[in-house]
Amino acid sequence: MALNATHTFEDLGEIKCAVVEKNCSQARVDFLKQLLELNKFTVVVVPSPPPKAATKPAVVEGETAPEIAEPATPTTFTVGVTDVSFSPINAVFNRELKIESGQVVTKDYWYQRETEMKTEEWYWNS
């Protein structure tokens, strides 16, 4: 088990992996997979388990239980890398990840808040 919640690892499809992110959409999986494979990591993607179902309300004798519609569960995925020493927080803030043009991945780029890198602008000017 990990020492803290920021560096977790588990078995993903019979392979011990460092968890990069859980409950990702398909678009997020595609982004992370492309970025991590570019940085020479072996990426493992598995479907996330469905959320636990809510317990049914207790039924009083003589009454019928109300019908509760099951909400549709979105398809989400868990992304991991086979390097168990990988931590996404350390990789971003230690400037270890790069994009195709050679620029360093920023926090906003990692969270997909921006599509272009703004490395020439100092953070205290914004």
Sequence and secondary structure as in RCSB ss.txt:
>XXXX:A:sequence
MALNATHTFEDLGEIKCAVVEKNCSQARVDFLKQLLELNKFTVVVVPSPPPKAATKPAVVEGETAPEIAEPATPT
TFTVGVTDVSFSPINAVFNRELKIESGQVVTKDYWYQRETEMKTEEWYWNS
>XXXX:A:secstr
  SSTTS EEEETTEEEEEEEEEE HHHHHHHHHHHHHTT  EEEEE             TT             
 EEEEES TT  HHHHHHTT  B TTS B  HHHHTTS SS  TTS GGG 
